Amino acid sequence: MLNNSCVRFSFLVLMSCLLHSFTESETSYTWRLDLSGEGKIVADMGINVARPGVPGDETQELMMDILLSTVTDNEGMWRKTSTENYCRLYGISQCQRNNPTRNNRGILIESEDAYEDDEVLDCGKPVNFTYYDHLVGIQNRASHLHIPEPEVANIFKKKSKKGSEIDIDAIERRLKKSKREKPKSVEIYNQIANFWRIKGDTQASIECFRRALAVSPNNAEILLNLARVLFNLQYLDDAIFLTRRSLEVQPHDQSAWQQHFQLGEILKAYGHFQEAALHLRHVLELRPNHQPALLILKEMEASPDSTVHVYTMLIIVCLVLGVLGWILSTLDATLAEEQENPPFHRNKSLSRLKHRKCN
């Protein structure tokens, strides 16, 4: 029994030595927190330091790789990312670059470079349906030309001084931040759509307006802005429909001069000068001395009313056609009568009439 026990003990010692020699490799490290730099977890310089760029040093222990590729979310929960190699090579600070951090009180800490520059400013996935998708201009949104509207930038120019330049990049950064704070806000959708109007991306603008209208279909401001986009694209019927709808749903305690002014512009482009003048005069009642409305009214007063001329020409043409029709019908009746009464019988009847007169 004693010999068997000695043999077993010797065998166990031999196996443990063999396992120790096989498991010891270049990937076994001692790790420590580097307080002098960015707070990265680095390998101890005294034992088998992994050097970037040297073959064989890029592999790490599985547990350390998991730790380096794990970050905390806003609620303090741990989650695993899919970029283990990136986290291993560049450290935890780079992994957490796209994730907001919190201080010891739990308050969110944000910085200028907390998010990557490749973040896309959009309104998310396009919605499947809105109440206004029957309009031709919305159905053809993927084929529209890019028409920049630089004047829309004045919407974002609130607190800045008059005449100062507008920083489009600053507007984009501000909208990205607002979108992160309120990702489902109808107002943010409207502002992003107006931003793309400045850039000239008509399709992105219409998609943002569609998403906003899917949530709030009776928003007067969004309907008015979408009508302006379609008006610039010369979809006059769609623009009139949306502007009239915006006028209908405009709150009674708010002035509707913008809706009347836009209707005046569209109807003028359509050639309906009289109706356009009515809306523009209503604009002057709500907003006296509004220069754009005054200029359009002067232009229409100086130019002849083409609508009246068209109606006059139609009446004249109808009268001429009526007279020609009456003349042709009279000629047809005369020819038919001549065919029924041959010339011989007609001459005979004329001679009889002369004979009676002589008697």
C-alpha positions as CSV (number, residue, x, y, z in Angstrom):
1,M,0.0,0.0,0.0
2,L,2.8,2.4,0.9
3,N,4.5,1.8,-2.5
4,N,1.3,2.4,-4.3
5,S,0.8,5.7,-2.4
6,C,4.3,6.8,-3.3
7,V,3.8,6.0,-6.9
8,R,0.5,7.9,-7.0
9,F,2.1,10.9,-5.3
10,S,5.0,10.9,-7.7
11,F,2.7,10.7,-10.6
12,L,0.7,13.7,-9.4
13,V,3.8,15.8,-8.9
14,L,5.0,14.9,-12.4
15,M,1.7,15.8,-13.9
16,S,1.5,19.2,-12.1
17,C,5.0,20.1,-13.3
18,L,4.0,19.2,-16.9
19,L,0.8,21.3,-16.7
20,H,2.8,24.3,-15.3
21,S,5.3,24.1,-18.1
22,F,2.5,23.9,-20.8
23,T,0.3,26.7,-19.4
24,E,3.1,29.3,-19.0
25,S,3.2,31.3,-22.2
26,E,3.7,34.8,-23.5
27,T,0.1,35.7,-22.9
28,S,0.2,35.4,-19.1
29,Y,0.6,38.9,-17.8
30,T,0.4,40.9,-14.6
31,W,-2.0,43.8,-15.1
32,R,-2.2,47.1,-13.3
33,L,-4.0,50.5,-13.5
34,D,-1.9,53.2,-15.1
35,L,-2.8,56.3,-13.1
36,S,-0.3,58.6,-14.9
37,G,-2.1,58.5,-18.2
38,E,-5.7,58.1,-19.1
39,G,-6.5,55.5,-16.5
40,K,-5.9,52.6,-18.8
41,I,-5.4,49.0,-17.7
42,V,-1.9,48.1,-18.9
43,A,0.5,45.2,-18.6
44,D,3.2,45.3,-15.9
45,M,6.5,46.3,-17.5
46,G,8.3,43.7,-15.4
47,I,6.7,40.7,-17.0
48,N,6.2,39.9,-20.7
49,V,4.8,43.2,-21.8
50,A,2.7,42.9,-25.0
51,R,4.2,45.3,-27.6
52,P,2.0,46.5,-30.4
53,G,3.2,45.6,-33.9
54,V,5.3,42.6,-32.7
55,P,4.0,39.2,-34.0
56,G,2.6,37.1,-31.2
57,D,1.9,40.0,-28.8
58,E,-1.5,40.9,-30.1
59,T,-3.3,38.0,-28.4
60,Q,-4.5,38.6,-25.0
61,E,-6.0,36.4,-22.3
62,L,-9.7,35.8,-22.8
63,M,-10.7,37.2,-19.5
64,M,-8.8,40.4,-20.0
65,D,-10.2,40.8,-23.5
66,I,-13.7,40.6,-22.1
67,L,-12.9,43.2,-19.4
68,L,-11.5,45.6,-22.0
69,S,-14.5,45.2,-24.3
70,T,-17.1,45.7,-21.6
71,V,-18.5,49.1,-20.8
72,T,-21.2,50.5,-18.6
73,D,-24.4,52.1,-20.0
74,N,-26.3,55.0,-18.6
75,E,-28.0,53.0,-15.9
76,G,-24.8,51.6,-14.6
77,M,-25.3,48.2,-16.1
78,W,-22.4,46.3,-17.7
79,R,-22.8,45.3,-21.4
80,K,-20.6,43.5,-23.8
81,T,-19.5,45.3,-27.0
82,S,-18.6,43.6,-30.3
83,T,-15.3,45.4,-30.7
84,E,-13.0,43.4,-28.5
85,N,-10.0,44.0,-30.7
86,Y,-10.6,47.7,-30.8
87,C,-10.9,47.9,-27.1
88,R,-7.9,45.7,-26.5
89,L,-5.7,47.8,-28.8
90,Y,-6.8,51.3,-27.7
91,G,-8.0,50.9,-24.2
92,I,-11.2,51.4,-22.2
93,S,-11.3,55.2,-22.7
94,Q,-11.7,54.7,-26.5
95,C,-14.5,52.1,-25.9
96,Q,-16.4,54.4,-23.7
97,R,-16.0,57.3,-26.1
98,N,-19.4,56.8,-27.7
99,N,-21.1,56.2,-24.3
100,P,-22.0,59.0,-21.9
101,T,-20.2,58.8,-18.6
102,R,-21.5,59.8,-15.1
103,N,-19.9,61.3,-12.1
104,N,-20.0,60.0,-8.6
105,R,-23.4,61.5,-8.1
106,G,-24.9,59.8,-11.2
107,I,-25.1,63.0,-13.3
108,L,-24.5,62.6,-17.0
109,I,-21.1,64.1,-18.1
110,E,-21.0,65.2,-21.7
111,S,-18.1,66.8,-23.7
112,E,-17.6,68.2,-27.1
113,D,-15.9,65.1,-28.4
114,A,-18.0,62.6,-26.6
115,Y,-19.5,61.4,-29.8
116,E,-18.0,60.5,-33.1
117,D,-18.2,62.8,-36.1
118,D,-19.8,60.1,-38.3
119,E,-23.1,60.4,-36.4
120,V,-25.8,60.8,-39.0
121,L,-28.4,63.6,-38.5
122,D,-31.6,62.0,-39.6
123,C,-35.1,61.2,-38.3
124,G,-34.7,57.5,-38.1
125,K,-36.3,54.9,-40.3
126,P,-38.9,56.3,-42.7
127,V,-42.5,55.8,-41.6
128,N,-44.8,53.5,-43.6
129,F,-47.8,55.8,-43.8
130,T,-49.1,59.3,-43.2
131,Y,-52.4,61.0,-44.1
132,Y,-50.7,63.0,-46.8
133,D,-49.0,60.3,-48.8
134,H,-51.6,60.5,-51.5
135,L,-50.0,63.8,-52.7
136,V,-48.0,63.4,-55.9
137,G,-45.1,65.5,-54.6
138,I,-44.7,63.2,-51.6
139,Q,-45.0,60.0,-53.6
140,N,-42.2,61.2,-55.9
141,R,-39.9,62.3,-53.0
142,A,-37.1,59.9,-54.1
143,S,-36.7,61.6,-57.5
144,H,-36.8,65.3,-56.5
145,L,-34.0,67.6,-57.4
146,H,-31.9,69.1,-54.7
147,I,-32.9,72.7,-54.2
148,P,-31.0,74.5,-51.4
149,E,-33.0,77.0,-49.3
150,P,-30.4,79.2,-47.5
151,E,-33.1,81.6,-46.3
152,V,-34.4,78.8,-44.0
153,A,-31.3,79.4,-41.8
154,N,-33.0,82.5,-40.4
155,I,-35.3,80.1,-38.5
156,F,-32.3,79.1,-36.4
157,K,-31.1,82.7,-36.0
158,K,-32.9,83.7,-32.8
159,K,-30.4,84.9,-30.3
160,S,-27.6,85.9,-32.7
161,K,-27.2,89.5,-33.8
162,K,-28.7,90.7,-37.0
163,G,-26.2,90.5,-39.9
164,S,-24.0,88.0,-38.2
165,E,-23.1,84.8,-40.1
166,I,-24.9,81.6,-39.3
167,D,-22.7,78.6,-38.5
168,I,-24.3,75.6,-40.2
169,D,-21.9,73.2,-38.5
170,A,-22.9,74.6,-35.1
171,I,-26.6,74.1,-36.0
172,E,-25.9,70.5,-37.0
173,R,-24.1,69.8,-33.7
174,R,-26.9,71.4,-31.7
175,L,-29.5,69.3,-33.5
176,K,-27.6,66.1,-32.9
177,K,-27.4,66.9,-29.2
178,S,-31.2,67.7,-29.2
179,K,-31.9,64.5,-31.0
180,R,-30.0,62.5,-28.4
181,E,-31.9,64.2,-25.6
182,K,-35.3,63.9,-27.3
183,P,-35.1,61.2,-29.9
184,K,-38.9,61.2,-30.5
185,S,-39.7,64.9,-30.4
186,V,-41.9,66.2,-33.2
187,E,-40.3,69.6,-32.8
188,I,-36.8,68.1,-33.3
189,Y,-38.1,66.3,-36.4
190,N,-39.3,69.6,-37.8
191,Q,-36.0,71.4,-37.1
192,I,-34.0,68.6,-38.7
193,A,-36.2,68.8,-41.8
194,N,-35.6,72.5,-42.0
195,F,-31.8,71.9,-41.6
196,W,-31.9,69.6,-44.7
197,R,-33.9,72.3,-46.5
198,I,-30.8,74.5,-46.0
199,K,-28.6,71.8,-47.4
200,G,-30.9,71.1,-50.3
201,D,-31.6,67.4,-49.5
202,T,-35.2,67.4,-50.4
203,Q,-35.8,63.7,-49.8
204,A,-34.3,63.8,-46.3
205,S,-36.4,66.9,-45.5
206,I,-39.7,65.3,-46.7
207,E,-38.9,62.1,-44.8
208,C,-38.5,64.1,-41.5
209,F,-41.7,66.0,-42.2
210,R,-43.5,62.7,-42.8
211,R,-42.2,61.3,-39.5
212,A,-43.4,64.4,-37.7
213,L,-46.8,64.3,-39.4
214,A,-47.2,60.6,-38.6
215,V,-47.0,61.6,-34.9
216,S,-48.8,64.9,-35.2
217,P,-50.9,65.1,-38.4
218,N,-52.5,68.4,-37.6
219,N,-49.4,70.4,-36.8
220,A,-49.9,73.7,-38.7
221,E,-46.2,74.6,-38.7
222,I,-45.1,71.3,-40.2
223,L,-47.8,71.4,-42.8
224,L,-46.8,74.9,-43.8
225,N,-43.1,74.0,-44.1
226,L,-43.8,70.9,-46.2
227,A,-46.1,73.0,-48.4
228,R,-43.2,75.4,-49.0
229,V,-40.9,72.5,-50.1
230,L,-43.5,71.3,-52.6
231,F,-44.2,74.8,-53.8
232,N,-40.5,75.2,-54.6
233,L,-40.7,72.0,-56.5
234,Q,-43.6,73.4,-58.5
235,Y,-46.2,70.9,-57.1
236,L,-48.7,73.8,-56.9
237,D,-51.8,71.6,-56.2
238,D,-50.1,69.8,-53.3
239,A,-48.8,73.1,-52.0
240,I,-52.2,74.7,-52.0
241,F,-53.8,71.7,-50.3
242,L,-51.2,71.6,-47.5
243,T,-51.3,75.3,-47.0
244,R,-55.1,75.4,-46.8
245,R,-54.9,72.5,-44.3
246,S,-52.4,74.4,-42.2
247,L,-54.7,77.4,-42.2
248,E,-57.6,75.2,-41.0
249,V,-55.7,73.7,-38.1
250,Q,-53.9,76.9,-37.1
251,P,-54.8,77.7,-33.4
252,H,-57.2,80.6,-33.2
253,D,-55.0,82.4,-30.7
254,Q,-52.1,82.5,-33.2
255,S,-51.8,84.7,-36.2
256,A,-52.2,83.0,-39.6
257,W,-50.5,85.6,-41.7
258,Q,-47.9,83.1,-42.9
259,Q,-50.5,80.8,-44.3
260,H,-52.3,83.6,-46.1
261,F,-49.0,85.0,-47.5
262,Q,-48.0,81.6,-48.8
263,L,-51.4,81.0,-50.4
264,G,-51.0,84.4,-52.1
265,E,-47.7,83.4,-53.5
266,I,-48.9,80.0,-54.7
267,L,-52.1,81.4,-56.3
268,K,-50.1,84.1,-58.0
269,A,-47.9,81.5,-59.5
270,Y,-51.0,79.6,-60.6
271,G,-52.4,82.7,-62.3
272,H,-55.3,83.2,-59.9
273,F,-54.6,86.8,-59.3
274,Q,-57.9,87.9,-57.8
275,E,-57.9,85.1,-55.1
276,A,-54.2,85.7,-54.4
277,A,-54.9,89.4,-53.9
278,L,-57.5,88.6,-51.3
279,H,-55.1,86.6,-49.3
280,L,-52.3,89.2,-49.6
281,R,-54.7,92.0,-48.4
282,H,-55.6,89.8,-45.4
283,V,-51.9,89.5,-44.7
284,L,-51.7,93.3,-44.5
285,E,-54.6,93.3,-42.1
286,L,-52.8,90.9,-39.8
287,R,-49.4,92.3,-40.4
288,P,-49.5,95.9,-41.6
289,N,-46.8,97.2,-43.9
290,H,-45.5,93.7,-44.7
291,Q,-43.1,94.6,-47.5
292,P,-43.1,91.2,-49.4
293,A,-47.0,91.3,-49.6
294,L,-46.9,94.9,-50.8
295,L,-44.4,94.1,-53.5
296,I,-46.5,91.2,-54.8
297,L,-49.7,93.2,-54.8
298,K,-47.9,96.0,-56.8
299,E,-46.7,93.4,-59.3
300,M,-50.2,92.0,-59.8
301,E,-51.7,95.4,-60.2
302,A,-49.2,96.4,-62.8
303,S,-49.6,93.2,-64.9
304,P,-52.8,92.5,-66.8
305,D,-55.2,89.8,-65.4
306,S,-54.4,86.9,-67.7
307,T,-57.3,84.9,-66.2
308,V,-59.9,87.5,-67.5
309,H,-58.2,87.4,-70.9
310,V,-58.5,83.7,-71.1
311,Y,-62.2,83.7,-70.2
312,T,-62.8,86.4,-72.8
313,M,-61.1,84.4,-75.5
314,L,-63.1,81.4,-74.6
315,I,-66.3,83.3,-74.9
316,I,-65.3,84.8,-78.3
317,V,-64.3,81.3,-79.6
318,C,-67.6,79.8,-78.5
319,L,-69.6,82.6,-80.2
320,V,-67.6,82.2,-83.4
321,L,-68.2,78.5,-83.4
322,G,-71.9,79.0,-82.8
323,V,-72.2,81.4,-85.7
324,L,-70.3,79.0,-88.0
325,G,-72.5,76.2,-86.9
326,W,-75.7,78.1,-87.7
327,I,-74.4,79.1,-91.1
328,L,-73.4,75.5,-92.0
329,S,-76.8,74.2,-90.8
330,T,-78.6,76.8,-93.0
331,L,-76.5,75.8,-96.0
332,D,-77.3,72.2,-95.5
333,A,-81.0,72.9,-95.4
334,T,-80.8,74.9,-98.6
335,L,-79.0,72.2,-100.4
336,A,-81.5,69.6,-99.3
337,E,-84.4,71.7,-100.5
338,E,-82.7,72.2,-103.9
339,Q,-82.3,68.4,-104.3
340,E,-86.0,67.8,-103.5
341,N,-87.1,70.5,-106.1
342,P,-85.4,70.0,-109.5
343,P,-84.8,73.1,-111.6
344,F,-87.5,72.2,-114.3
345,H,-90.3,72.1,-111.8
346,R,-89.0,75.2,-110.2
347,N,-88.9,77.1,-113.5
348,K,-92.4,75.9,-114.3
349,S,-93.7,77.1,-111.0
350,L,-92.1,80.5,-111.6
351,S,-93.7,80.8,-115.1
352,R,-97.1,80.0,-113.6
353,L,-96.6,82.8,-111.1
354,K,-95.7,85.3,-113.9
355,H,-98.8,84.2,-115.8
356,R,-101.1,84.8,-112.9
357,K,-99.6,88.3,-112.4
358,C,-100.3,89.1,-116.0
359,N,-103.9,88.1,-115.8
